[in-house]
Structures are given as structure tokens and as C-alpha cells.
Amino acid sequence: MDLKNELKKRTDIFNIELKHYLEGGYPKILYDAARHLPLAGGKRLRPAISILSCESVLGNIENVMPLAISTELIHNFTLVHDDIMDKSKLRRNTPTVHHQYGEPTAILAGDLLFAKSFEVIHNFTGHSSIFKKINYNIVESIREVCEGQQLDMEFEKRNNVTEEEYLEMIQKKTSALFMLAAEGGSIAGGGTDNQNIGLRNYGKYLGLAFQIRDDYLDMSSDVNTLGKDIGNDIRNGKKTLIAVHSINNASGNNKNLIDKIFGNNNASEEEINKVYNLFNEIGSLEYAKNTAYKFCDEAKKSINILKDTDAKKILRDLAEYSINRDK
């Protein structure tokens, strides 16, 4: 099976449902701003995981579509606000919402996506106990994302962050939505408790691997490939695993160079490259890559409990993709 084609089969169905759900609305400029990012494309990994998780427990994908839409809207509202905080100008090779519509409208657009992520769940037609469980998981996931984002910002102001603190932060900021998508897909599909737990753990480890790969790409990719500003993590002083490992292992002149450039919003491209090369020399990029591979393996092990189906194989392939992608 070709992973790209298998994902496309499912995301094509999802995209039709998402576009229909986001149609119309007044004031028009607010709804245009809210649609700007969700309809600009993206990998659609969270809804794909919801659908595949539902399939993997032999569920009906119609039952999981409200959750799939909800996870994507939550993801997008966090990106809208994240781009404002990071002052990013590009996302998915298109201007960010605040850059296109202004910061006040962008904040409202993010809030609107947040509201609609709950509204769509009321289209769920399953048993009320399942609805309550999924709704509770959505609330928990959003709380964790907010906590993770706050920790991420606080870490920028701290000189020293441990690897354990970093992993806790990205589990909240990134893994929480993958866990919601994977476990929620199983719940909506009628999965057993053990299947729900296995898929929840799959989402946890996939999210960790995915975020570490994201951090790696911000250091090593280019703007045309990645579709967003490159070098922002260094300029903003983001405590990625690469940065944490380098800061905790650098000494002497190397440490002084990192202290001088890391977190400097006015750092030049030449200075960014110096820090990147230093991170590479210390071995931090390789360390991050190996750590992502470790979490990928844990994600695949987590779904051994599932029956052998096409959906299970695609989920395993998706874990591999998460650490080998170039954008």
C-alpha cells in the first residue's frame, strides 16, 4: 500500500466535510479569516488518525467524522494564535492569518475555530456515554495544549531546561491532540478499553516523534520546502530538544556563542548558520533524530494489540513518515 494514496482517500472525504462545515457566516471577514488556514491545506494528520483509528477497531467512519473535524479545528486555532505569539509571516506557503487580516481579527478567528470545534461534536450520533467521553477528552486536550504552549513560552526566558521538562512540554503541546485523535477514533468506532489505551499511547509517542522532527526541520530545512519561516526557533530562543541538548553539553567558547545568538530576534542569517553548525558539531541534531526514532518505535509497539488490518498497517507507516518527512 502507498501511504500517500491511502491518506488521500481519507482526507479527500474529510476535506469535503470540512469545507461544507465552514461555509458561510457573518461578518464575512471574520469567517474568511477563520477559513483561511483550515482551507489552505496542511497534512490533515489528526483527522486521518481519527479515521484510521476508527477503521482499525472495525468502526464506521461516519461516526468519527465530527471528531475528525473537531481535532483539525482545534489544531488550526492553536496555529493561528501560535503564529501571532511567534510573529510568523508564513504558514503552509501562505500569509499567516494575522498577517493577512490583522491581529485583532486573527484572535477572533482563532476563538471562532475553538467554538466551532465544540459545535461540530454535537453532530455525533452515537450513544450519549460515548459523546460525553469524547467531549471530556476534547476539553482535557485543549487544556493540555494551553499548558504546553505556556511552558514553551516560559522556557524561552529560562537559561536551562532539562530534557524531561522539554518532553513534558511537547507531550502537552503536541501529543495531546494526537492522543485525542487516536483514542477518540477508537472510542467512536466502538473499540475496547485495551484498544483505546493502545491507540492513546500510539498518539502520545507519535506526537513526541512528530514534534522533535518539526524542531529538526526548523533547523535544517528551507522556506520553500517547509512552507514557513526558517530559523525562528533560534531567534525566539525556543527550547527544542536540539537546543536543550546543545545548551546542556556546550562549554567554553561554544557556550558563549550560543548565549550570544540564541534568543536574539535580530540574529542574521550568518549567525543563525553559526548556531546551526554548532548544534551539529555537538551532536544535538543526531541526538534529536535518534530520539525521534525511539518514539516512533514505541508508537508502533503500542498498536500491536490491534488486529492486522489495512488501517493498522497505515498507522504504522504513518509513524515512519512522521520521522522521515521533509516538511
The 8 nearest C-alpha neighbors of each residue, nearest first, counted from 0:
[[1, 2, 5, 4, 313, 309, 312, 3],
 [0, 2, 4, 3, 5, 6, 313, 316],
 [3, 1, 5, 4, 6, 0, 313, 316],
 [2, 4, 6, 5, 1, 7, 8, 0],
 [5, 3, 7, 6, 1, 2, 8, 0],
 [6, 4, 2, 8, 7, 3, 1, 9],
 [7, 5, 3, 9, 4, 8, 10, 2],
 [6, 8, 4, 10, 9, 5, 11, 3],
 [9, 7, 5, 6, 11, 10, 4, 12],
 [8, 10, 7, 6, 12, 11, 13, 47],
 [9, 11, 13, 7, 12, 8, 14, 6],
 [12, 10, 14, 13, 9, 8, 7, 15],
 [13, 11, 10, 9, 15, 14, 16, 8],
 [12, 14, 10, 16, 11, 15, 17, 9],
 [15, 13, 17, 11, 16, 12, 10, 18],
 [16, 14, 18, 13, 12, 17, 19, 11],
 [15, 17, 13, 19, 14, 18, 20, 12],
 [18, 16, 14, 20, 19, 15, 13, 21],
 [19, 17, 21, 15, 20, 16, 14, 22],
 [20, 18, 16, 22, 17, 21, 15, 14],
 [19, 21, 17, 18, 22, 16, 119, 15],
 [22, 20, 18, 19, 17, 23, 34, 30],
 [23, 21, 19, 20, 18, 24, 30, 34],
 [24, 22, 21, 25, 30, 27, 31, 20],
 [23, 25, 30, 27, 26, 22, 21, 29],
 [26, 24, 27, 30, 23, 29, 28, 31],
 [25, 27, 29, 28, 24, 30, 31, 23],
 [26, 28, 25, 30, 29, 31, 24, 23],
 [29, 27, 31, 30, 26, 32, 25, 100],
 [30, 28, 32, 27, 31, 26, 108, 33],
 [29, 31, 33, 27, 32, 28, 24, 34],
 [32, 30, 28, 34, 29, 33, 27, 35],
 [31, 33, 35, 29, 30, 34, 108, 28],
 [32, 34, 108, 30, 31, 35, 29, 112],
 [35, 33, 31, 32, 37, 36, 38, 30],
 [36, 34, 32, 33, 38, 31, 37, 39],
 [35, 37, 39, 38, 34, 75, 33, 96],
 [38, 36, 34, 39, 35, 75, 40, 72],
 [37, 39, 40, 36, 34, 35, 18, 17],
 [40, 38, 36, 37, 35, 41, 91, 93],
 [41, 39, 38, 37, 42, 91, 36, 43],
 [40, 42, 43, 91, 39, 37, 38, 44],
 [41, 43, 44, 40, 45, 10, 47, 326],
 [44, 42, 41, 45, 46, 47, 10, 71],
 [45, 43, 47, 42, 46, 48, 41, 177],
 [44, 46, 48, 47, 43, 180, 177, 49],
 [47, 45, 67, 49, 48, 44, 43, 50],
 [48, 46, 44, 50, 45, 49, 51, 43],
 [47, 49, 51, 45, 46, 50, 181, 52],
 [50, 48, 184, 180, 46, 52, 181, 47],
 [49, 51, 53, 47, 48, 52, 60, 184],
 [52, 50, 54, 48, 53, 310, 49, 55],
 [53, 51, 184, 55, 49, 185, 54, 50],
 [52, 54, 184, 188, 185, 58, 50, 51],
 [55, 53, 57, 51, 58, 52, 56, 310],
 [54, 56, 52, 310, 57, 53, 311, 51],
 [57, 55, 190, 54, 58, 53, 188, 185],
 [58, 56, 54, 55, 53, 188, 59, 189],
 [57, 59, 188, 53, 54, 56, 189, 60],
 [58, 60, 61, 62, 188, 54, 53, 57],
 [61, 59, 63, 62, 50, 53, 58, 64],
 [62, 60, 64, 59, 63, 65, 58, 50],
 [63, 61, 60, 59, 64, 187, 123, 188],
 [62, 64, 60, 66, 61, 187, 65, 184],
 [63, 65, 67, 66, 61, 62, 68, 60],
 [66, 64, 120, 68, 67, 119, 63, 123],
 [65, 67, 69, 64, 63, 68, 70, 120],
 [68, 66, 46, 64, 70, 69, 65, 49],
 [69, 67, 71, 65, 66, 70, 64, 72],
 [68, 70, 116, 66, 72, 67, 71, 65],
 [71, 69, 73, 67, 72, 68, 74, 66],
 [70, 72, 74, 68, 73, 69, 75, 46],
 [73, 71, 75, 69, 74, 70, 116, 112],
 [74, 72, 70, 76, 75, 71, 113, 116],
 [73, 75, 71, 77, 72, 76, 70, 78],
 [76, 74, 78, 72, 77, 73, 71, 37],
 [75, 77, 109, 79, 73, 78, 112, 74],
 [76, 78, 80, 75, 74, 79, 81, 73],
 [79, 77, 81, 75, 76, 80, 82, 74],
 [80, 78, 76, 82, 77, 81, 109, 75],
 [79, 81, 83, 77, 78, 82, 84, 76],
 [82, 80, 78, 84, 83, 79, 77, 85],
 [83, 81, 87, 85, 79, 80, 84, 86],
 [82, 84, 86, 80, 81, 85, 97, 79],
 [85, 83, 81, 82, 86, 80, 87, 79],
 [84, 86, 82, 87, 83, 81, 235, 231],
 [87, 85, 83, 84, 82, 88, 81, 97],
 [88, 86, 82, 85, 89, 83, 228, 95],
 [87, 89, 95, 94, 98, 86, 90, 228],
 [90, 88, 94, 227, 95, 93, 87, 92],
 [89, 91, 227, 92, 93, 95, 226, 94],
 [92, 90, 226, 93, 227, 41, 89, 39],
 [93, 91, 226, 90, 89, 227, 94, 223],
 [92, 94, 91, 90, 89, 95, 226, 39],
 [95, 93, 89, 88, 99, 98, 90, 96],
 [94, 96, 89, 98, 88, 90, 97, 99],
 [95, 97, 99, 98, 105, 100, 32, 79],
 [98, 96, 101, 102, 105, 100, 99, 95],
 [97, 99, 95, 96, 101, 100, 94, 88],
 [100, 98, 96, 97, 94, 101, 95, 32],
 [101, 99, 97, 96, 98, 104, 105, 32],
 [102, 100, 97, 98, 104, 103, 99, 105],
 [101, 103, 97, 105, 104, 106, 100, 83],
 [104, 102, 106, 105, 101, 107, 97, 100],
 [105, 103, 107, 106, 102, 101, 108, 100],
 [104, 106, 97, 108, 102, 107, 103, 96],
 [107, 105, 109, 103, 104, 108, 102, 110],
 [106, 108, 110, 104, 109, 105, 111, 103],
 [109, 107, 33, 105, 111, 110, 106, 32],
 [110, 108, 76, 112, 106, 111, 107, 79],
 [109, 111, 107, 113, 108, 112, 106, 114],
 [110, 112, 108, 114, 113, 109, 107, 115],
 [113, 111, 115, 109, 114, 110, 76, 72],
 [112, 114, 110, 116, 111, 115, 73, 76],
 [115, 113, 111, 116, 112, 117, 110, 118],
 [114, 116, 118, 112, 117, 113, 119, 111],
 [117, 115, 69, 113, 114, 72, 118, 119],
 [118, 116, 115, 120, 119, 114, 69, 113],
 [117, 119, 115, 120, 116, 121, 114, 122],
 [118, 120, 121, 117, 122, 65, 116, 115],
 [121, 119, 65, 122, 117, 118, 123, 66],
 [122, 120, 123, 119, 118, 117, 65, 124],
 [121, 123, 120, 119, 124, 65, 118, 64],
 [124, 122, 121, 120, 125, 65, 62, 130],
 [123, 125, 122, 62, 126, 121, 130, 127],
 [126, 124, 123, 127, 129, 130, 62, 187],
 [125, 127, 129, 128, 130, 124, 123, 131],
 [126, 128, 130, 129, 131, 125, 124, 132],
 [129, 127, 131, 130, 126, 132, 125, 133],
 [130, 128, 132, 127, 131, 126, 133, 125],
 [129, 131, 127, 133, 128, 132, 134, 126],
 [132, 130, 134, 128, 129, 133, 135, 127],
 [133, 131, 129, 135, 134, 130, 136, 128],
 [132, 134, 136, 130, 135, 131, 183, 129],
 [133, 135, 131, 137, 136, 132, 130, 138],
 [134, 136, 132, 138, 133, 137, 131, 139],
 [137, 135, 139, 133, 134, 138, 140, 132],
 [136, 138, 140, 134, 135, 139, 141, 133],
 [139, 137, 135, 141, 136, 140, 142, 134],
 [140, 138, 136, 142, 137, 141, 143, 135],
 [141, 139, 137, 143, 175, 142, 138, 136],
 [140, 142, 144, 138, 143, 139, 137, 145],
 [143, 141, 139, 145, 140, 144, 138, 146],
 [142, 144, 171, 146, 140, 145, 141, 147],
 [143, 145, 172, 147, 141, 171, 146, 142],
 [146, 144, 148, 142, 143, 147, 141, 149],
 [147, 145, 143, 149, 144, 148, 150, 142],
 [148, 146, 172, 171, 168, 144, 150, 145],
 [147, 149, 151, 145, 150, 146, 172, 144],
 [148, 150, 152, 146, 151, 147, 153, 145],
 [149, 151, 153, 147, 152, 148, 154, 168],
 [152, 150, 148, 154, 149, 153, 147, 168],
 [151, 153, 149, 155, 150, 154, 148, 156],
 [154, 152, 150, 155, 151, 156, 149, 157],
 [153, 155, 157, 151, 156, 152, 150, 238],
 [154, 156, 236, 152, 237, 153, 157, 238],
 [157, 155, 154, 153, 158, 152, 236, 262],
 [156, 158, 154, 159, 155, 153, 160, 238],
 [159, 157, 156, 160, 155, 154, 246, 258],
 [158, 160, 157, 161, 246, 247, 243, 154],
 [161, 159, 243, 164, 162, 154, 158, 157],
 [162, 160, 164, 163, 165, 159, 243, 247],
 [161, 163, 165, 164, 166, 243, 160, 240],
 [162, 164, 166, 161, 165, 167, 160, 168],
 [165, 163, 167, 161, 162, 166, 168, 160],
 [164, 166, 162, 168, 163, 167, 161, 169],
 [167, 165, 163, 169, 168, 164, 170, 162],
 [168, 166, 164, 170, 165, 169, 163, 171],
 [167, 169, 147, 165, 171, 166, 170, 172],
 [170, 168, 172, 171, 173, 166, 167, 165],
 [169, 171, 174, 167, 168, 173, 172, 166],
 [172, 170, 147, 143, 169, 144, 175, 168],
 [171, 173, 147, 144, 169, 170, 148, 168],
 [174, 172, 169, 175, 206, 170, 171, 176],
 [173, 175, 206, 170, 203, 177, 176, 171],
 [174, 176, 178, 140, 171, 177, 173, 170],
 [177, 175, 179, 178, 174, 140, 180, 173],
 [176, 178, 202, 174, 180, 179, 175, 206],
 [177, 179, 202, 199, 175, 181, 176, 180],
 [180, 178, 176, 177, 183, 182, 181, 175],
 [179, 181, 49, 177, 183, 178, 45, 182],
 [182, 180, 178, 49, 184, 198, 183, 52],
 [181, 183, 199, 195, 185, 198, 184, 179],
 [184, 182, 186, 180, 185, 179, 181, 187],
 [185, 183, 49, 53, 52, 187, 181, 182],
 [184, 186, 53, 190, 188, 182, 52, 183],
 [185, 187, 183, 189, 188, 190, 184, 182],
 [188, 186, 184, 185, 63, 189, 183, 62],
 [189, 187, 58, 53, 185, 186, 190, 184],
 [188, 190, 186, 187, 58, 185, 191, 56],
 [189, 191, 185, 56, 186, 188, 194, 195],
 [190, 192, 194, 193, 195, 189, 186, 185],
 [191, 193, 195, 194, 196, 190, 186, 197],
 [194, 192, 196, 195, 191, 197, 304, 190],
 [193, 195, 197, 191, 196, 192, 190, 198],
 [194, 196, 192, 182, 198, 193, 197, 185],
 [195, 197, 199, 193, 194, 198, 200, 192],
 [198, 196, 194, 301, 200, 302, 199, 195],
 [197, 199, 201, 182, 195, 181, 200, 196],
 [198, 200, 182, 178, 196, 202, 201, 197],
 [201, 199, 203, 197, 202, 198, 301, 196],
 [200, 202, 298, 198, 301, 199, 203, 204],
 [203, 201, 178, 177, 205, 199, 200, 204],
 [202, 204, 200, 174, 206, 201, 178, 205],
 [205, 203, 298, 207, 294, 206, 201, 202],
 [204, 206, 202, 208, 207, 203, 298, 201],
 [207, 205, 174, 209, 203, 204, 208, 173],
 [206, 208, 204, 210, 209, 205, 174, 170],
 [207, 209, 291, 205, 211, 294, 206, 210],
 [208, 210, 206, 212, 321, 207, 211, 205],
 [211, 209, 213, 212, 207, 208, 206, 214],
 [210, 212, 214, 208, 213, 209, 291, 215],
 [211, 213, 215, 209, 210, 214, 322, 216],
 [214, 212, 210, 216, 211, 215, 209, 217],
 [215, 213, 211, 217, 212, 216, 239, 210],
 [214, 216, 212, 218, 213, 217, 211, 219],
 [217, 215, 219, 220, 213, 218, 214, 212],
 [218, 216, 214, 215, 229, 219, 220, 230],
 [219, 217, 216, 215, 230, 220, 275, 214],
 [218, 220, 216, 217, 215, 221, 275, 229],
 [221, 219, 216, 217, 218, 225, 224, 222],
 [222, 220, 224, 223, 225, 229, 219, 217],
 [221, 223, 225, 226, 224, 227, 229, 228],
 [224, 222, 226, 221, 225, 92, 227, 220],
 [225, 223, 221, 222, 226, 326, 220, 325],
 [224, 226, 326, 222, 227, 223, 221, 220],
 [227, 225, 92, 91, 222, 223, 224, 90],
 [228, 226, 89, 90, 225, 222, 92, 91],
 [227, 229, 222, 89, 231, 230, 87, 88],
 [230, 228, 217, 231, 222, 221, 227, 218],
 [229, 231, 232, 233, 217, 218, 234, 271],
 [232, 230, 234, 233, 229, 235, 228, 217],
 [231, 233, 237, 235, 230, 234, 236, 217],
 [232, 234, 236, 261, 231, 235, 230, 262],
 [235, 233, 264, 262, 263, 231, 236, 232],
 [236, 234, 262, 232, 237, 233, 231, 264],
 [262, 235, 237, 233, 155, 261, 234, 232],
 [238, 236, 232, 155, 235, 239, 233, 154],
 [237, 239, 242, 243, 155, 154, 236, 240],
 [238, 240, 242, 241, 237, 243, 214, 165],
 [239, 241, 243, 242, 244, 287, 238, 165],
 [242, 240, 283, 239, 244, 243, 284, 287],
 [241, 243, 245, 239, 244, 240, 238, 246],
 [244, 242, 240, 246, 245, 241, 238, 239],
 [243, 245, 247, 241, 242, 246, 283, 240],
 [246, 244, 242, 248, 247, 243, 249, 283],
 [245, 247, 243, 249, 248, 244, 242, 254],
 [246, 248, 244, 245, 249, 243, 159, 161],
 [247, 249, 245, 246, 244, 250, 281, 243],
 [250, 248, 254, 246, 245, 253, 247, 251],
 [249, 251, 254, 253, 252, 248, 255, 246],
 [250, 252, 253, 254, 255, 249, 256, 257],
 [253, 251, 255, 254, 256, 250, 249, 257],
 [252, 254, 256, 255, 251, 250, 249, 257],
 [253, 255, 250, 249, 257, 252, 256, 251],
 [256, 254, 252, 258, 253, 257, 259, 251],
 [257, 255, 259, 253, 254, 258, 252, 260],
 [256, 258, 254, 261, 259, 260, 255, 253],
 [259, 257, 255, 256, 261, 260, 254, 262],
 [258, 260, 256, 257, 261, 255, 263, 262],
 [261, 259, 263, 257, 258, 262, 256, 266],
 [260, 262, 257, 233, 236, 263, 258, 234],
 [236, 261, 263, 234, 235, 233, 264, 260],
 [262, 264, 234, 260, 266, 265, 261, 235],
 [265, 263, 234, 266, 235, 262, 231, 233],
 [266, 264, 263, 267, 234, 262, 260, 268],
 [265, 267, 263, 264, 270, 234, 260, 271],
 [268, 266, 270, 269, 271, 265, 272, 264],
 [269, 267, 271, 270, 272, 266, 230, 273],
 [268, 270, 272, 267, 271, 273, 266, 274],
 [271, 269, 273, 267, 272, 268, 266, 274],
 [270, 272, 268, 274, 273, 269, 275, 267],
 [271, 273, 275, 269, 270, 274, 276, 268],
 [274, 272, 270, 276, 271, 275, 277, 269],
 [273, 275, 277, 271, 276, 272, 278, 257],
 [274, 276, 272, 278, 277, 273, 271, 279],
 [277, 275, 279, 273, 274, 278, 272, 280],
 [276, 278, 274, 280, 279, 275, 273, 281],
 [279, 277, 275, 281, 276, 283, 280, 245],
 [278, 280, 276, 282, 277, 281, 284, 283],
 [281, 279, 277, 282, 278, 276, 283, 275],
 [280, 282, 278, 279, 283, 277, 245, 249],
 [283, 281, 279, 280, 285, 284, 286, 278],
 [282, 284, 286, 241, 285, 278, 281, 245],
 [285, 283, 287, 286, 279, 282, 241, 288],
 [286, 284, 288, 283, 287, 282, 289, 279],
 [285, 287, 283, 289, 284, 288, 282, 290],
 [288, 286, 290, 284, 285, 289, 241, 283],
 [287, 289, 285, 291, 286, 290, 284, 292],
 [290, 288, 292, 286, 291, 287, 285, 293],
 [289, 291, 293, 287, 292, 288, 286, 294],
 [290, 292, 208, 288, 294, 293, 289, 211],
 [293, 291, 295, 289, 290, 294, 296, 288],
 [292, 294, 290, 296, 291, 295, 289, 297],
 [295, 293, 297, 204, 291, 296, 208, 292],
 [294, 296, 292, 298, 293, 297, 318, 208],
 [295, 297, 299, 293, 294, 298, 300, 292],
 [296, 298, 294, 300, 295, 299, 301, 204],
 [299, 297, 201, 204, 295, 301, 296, 300],
 [300, 298, 296, 301, 297, 315, 302, 295],
 [299, 301, 297, 303, 298, 302, 296, 201],
 [302, 300, 197, 298, 201, 299, 303, 200],
 [301, 303, 304, 197, 300, 305, 299, 198],
 [304, 302, 300, 305, 301, 299, 306, 197],
 [303, 305, 302, 306, 194, 197, 301, 193],
 [306, 304, 303, 302, 307, 194, 55, 311],
 [305, 307, 308, 304, 55, 311, 303, 56],
 [308, 306, 311, 305, 309, 312, 310, 55],
 [309, 307, 311, 310, 306, 55, 312, 305],
 [308, 310, 312, 311, 313, 307, 55, 0],
 [309, 311, 313, 55, 308, 51, 312, 54],
 [312, 310, 314, 308, 313, 309, 55, 307],
 [311, 313, 315, 309, 314, 310, 316, 308],
 [312, 314, 316, 310, 315, 311, 317, 309],
 [315, 313, 317, 311, 312, 316, 310, 318],
 [316, 314, 312, 318, 317, 313, 299, 311],
 [317, 315, 313, 319, 318, 314, 312, 320],
 [316, 318, 320, 314, 319, 315, 313, 321],
 [317, 319, 321, 315, 316, 320, 295, 205],
 [320, 318, 316, 317, 321, 322, 323, 295],
 [319, 321, 317, 323, 318, 322, 324, 316],
 [320, 322, 318, 209, 319, 323, 324, 317],
 [323, 321, 320, 212, 319, 324, 209, 208],
 [322, 324, 320, 321, 319, 325, 212, 318],
 [325, 323, 320, 326, 322, 321, 212, 319],
 [324, 326, 323, 216, 225, 224, 220, 322],
 [325, 225, 324, 224, 216, 226, 213, 220]]
